[in-house]
């Protein structure tokens, strides 16, 4: 084998995809409610994005950031307009966006400590791994960077006790995606913002998974009406092209001057063509309204059909970012769903995560509900049979 075994892969090889449907190397079709883990927010190969990339392919693939790249400016304006922020740095991934945010916060404030939260996930580079409040991500790499401190998520008391003139920023996810689809309470998120203001620290919101329409708003922080200093984005930003972005307030620009930070491939013309075409669709008011309506329908159907099952503890999430907490084995359930023709992924140890494309149809949502109900009923029956045989 020529690859490092860094991924525990599913026994599935996808050969082609279009919209919400993927096809494996055996010709089997699946309804894709993974979307590359919140990446393909417009489904696979959305026509407008594909056309924009193909047109750019005939013009220019790569040019150094030492030259003017007008598409960067055009793509950046979509992000600054919807966030009320001012400046964008384009990179290649969510981890790179968070790295940029960490560097900028430290350089701008002249402070070193950054506060994050338990069960958070911010990336796998050394700094973002250190920022991540999960031991399983950090295990085996020795001592993490000592300038990160973790507080319990959604708990006010620890936040109230937080003090220190050395705190550069508080970095938080509005919804902890990898941490089990746990949503931040509005009162807690507002308290985090207020604590930043009192400490003179920056508020960094990691929207790598929650951003780009996933929750029914351009960014999830907008549901809580927060006013962040820095927002990071990636995943859904380019419909599958490797791209990330750090978006910040104007005063921060004085700390990211020439030579202070950079990237070879970030903001390349192909990625920028994909970003612009993606955001032209998703950051449309009517499109986001449809996302909200579909999300409300989907969550109501899931709660009505699944909550009565003994294997289901909770259905939670926002927009089309759904977590189903179950009592059974999540890997087993995911395998059974795959057999039914539905793709899903875990979030944490006991949560089934559903991330359908934002332009999914009502019929496809109903099909997914039926498949989930069927599998979870079978799981219940299997668990009862096992209990009976062990008596």
ABEGO torsion letter per residue (X at the ends): XABBBABBBBBBBBABBBEABBBBAAGBBBBBAAGGGGABAAEBGBAAAAAAAAAAAAABABBBAABBBAAAAAAAAAAAAAAGBABBBBBABAAAAAAAAAAAAAAAAGBABBBBBBGBBAEABAAAAAABABAAAABGAEBBBAABBBBBBGBAAAAAABBEAABABBBBBABBAAAGGBBBBAAAAAAAAAAAAAAGBBBBBBAAAABGGAAGBABAAAAAGBBBABBBBBGAAAGGBBBBBBBBBAAAAAABBBGABBBAABGBAAAAAAAAAAAAAAABAAAAAAAAAAAAAAAAAAAAAAAABAABABBBEBEABBBBBBABBAAAAAAAAAAAGBBBBBBEAABBBBBBBAABBAAAAAAAAAAAAAAAAAAAAAAAAAAAAAX
